[in-house]
């Protein structure tokens, strides 16, 4: 796998997980009673305990999201930009590795 593929993968992981997080937060802010009543059907839990667990789970999700999605994506962006800038520096430092130079030399050889 190359850096471009991994960067795209982590970009889409970041987007999808961010959407899940925002939908979850919006549901908890806009419809807190509906979410609580839905969960109360499956688990006997008090409202205070539900709020505490939900808040803690949102925090854990955010930390995991940052560590396993955002950080690798930013790291890959930095690596990709460093690799690109090093290639450009090598290309300009050594004109024989430059494609334009190679085309010019090929055109001179034909003439």
C-alpha positions as CSV (number, residue, x, y, z in Angstrom):
1,X,0.0,0.0,0.0
2,X,1.3,3.4,-0.9
3,X,1.0,6.6,1.1
4,X,-1.7,8.0,-1.1
5,X,-4.0,5.0,-0.5
6,X,-3.4,5.1,3.2
7,X,-4.1,8.8,3.3
8,X,-7.4,8.3,1.5
9,X,-8.3,5.5,3.8
10,X,-7.7,7.6,6.9
11,X,-9.5,10.6,5.4
12,X,-12.6,8.5,4.9
13,X,-12.3,6.9,8.3
14,X,-12.1,10.4,9.8
15,X,-15.1,11.6,7.9
16,X,-17.3,8.6,8.7
17,X,-16.4,8.6,12.4
18,X,-16.9,12.4,12.7
19,X,-20.3,12.0,11.2
20,X,-21.2,9.3,13.6
21,X,-20.0,11.5,16.5
22,X,-22.0,14.5,15.3
23,X,-25.2,12.5,14.8
24,X,-24.8,11.0,18.2
25,X,-24.3,14.4,19.8
26,X,-27.2,15.9,17.9
27,X,-29.5,13.0,19.0
28,X,-28.4,13.5,22.6
29,X,-28.9,17.2,22.5
30,X,-32.2,17.4,20.5
31,X,-33.9,14.2,21.7
32,X,-32.4,13.3,25.1
33,X,-35.7,11.8,26.5
34,X,-36.2,9.6,23.4
35,X,-32.6,8.3,23.6
36,X,-33.0,7.6,27.4
37,X,-36.3,5.9,27.0
38,X,-35.0,3.7,24.2
39,X,-32.0,2.6,26.3
40,X,-34.2,2.2,29.4
41,X,-36.1,-0.5,27.5
42,X,-33.0,-2.6,27.3
43,X,-31.2,-1.6,30.5
44,X,-32.6,-0.6,33.9
45,X,-30.5,2.5,34.5
46,X,-31.3,5.8,36.2
47,X,-31.2,9.1,34.4
48,X,-28.2,10.3,36.2
49,X,-26.3,7.1,35.5
50,X,-27.3,7.3,31.9
51,X,-26.0,10.9,31.6
52,X,-22.7,10.0,33.2
53,X,-22.2,6.9,31.0
54,X,-23.1,8.8,27.9
55,X,-20.8,11.7,28.7
56,X,-18.0,9.3,29.5
57,X,-18.5,7.3,26.3
58,X,-18.5,10.5,24.2
59,X,-15.2,11.4,25.8
60,X,-13.7,8.0,25.1
61,X,-15.0,8.0,21.6
62,X,-13.5,11.4,21.0
63,X,-10.1,10.3,22.3
64,X,-10.1,7.1,20.2
65,X,-11.2,9.1,17.2
66,X,-8.3,11.6,17.6
67,X,-5.7,8.9,18.3
68,X,-6.7,6.3,15.6
69,X,-8.2,8.5,12.9
70,X,-7.0,12.1,12.9
71,X,-3.4,11.6,14.1
72,X,-2.6,8.9,11.4
73,X,-4.2,11.1,8.7
74,X,-2.3,14.2,9.7
75,X,0.9,12.1,9.9
76,X,0.4,10.7,6.5
77,X,-0.2,14.1,5.1
78,X,3.0,15.4,6.5
79,X,4.9,12.4,5.2
80,X,3.4,12.7,1.8
81,X,4.3,16.4,1.6
82,X,7.8,15.8,2.9
83,X,8.3,13.0,0.3
84,X,7.0,15.3,-2.4
85,X,9.2,18.2,-1.4
86,X,12.2,16.0,-1.2
87,X,11.5,14.6,-4.7
88,X,11.2,18.2,-6.0
89,X,14.4,19.2,-4.3
90,X,16.2,16.3,-5.8
91,X,14.7,17.0,-9.1
92,X,15.9,20.6,-9.1
93,X,19.2,19.9,-7.5
94,X,20.0,17.3,-10.2
95,X,18.8,18.5,-13.6
96,X,19.5,15.2,-15.2
97,X,16.7,13.7,-13.1
98,X,14.3,16.4,-14.3
99,X,11.8,15.2,-16.9
100,X,11.9,18.5,-18.7
101,X,15.6,18.2,-19.0
102,X,15.3,14.6,-20.4
103,X,12.8,15.8,-23.0
104,X,15.0,18.6,-24.0
105,X,18.0,16.3,-24.4
106,X,15.8,13.8,-26.4
107,X,14.7,16.7,-28.7
108,X,18.3,17.8,-29.2
109,X,19.3,14.2,-30.0
110,X,16.6,14.0,-32.7
111,X,17.7,17.3,-34.3
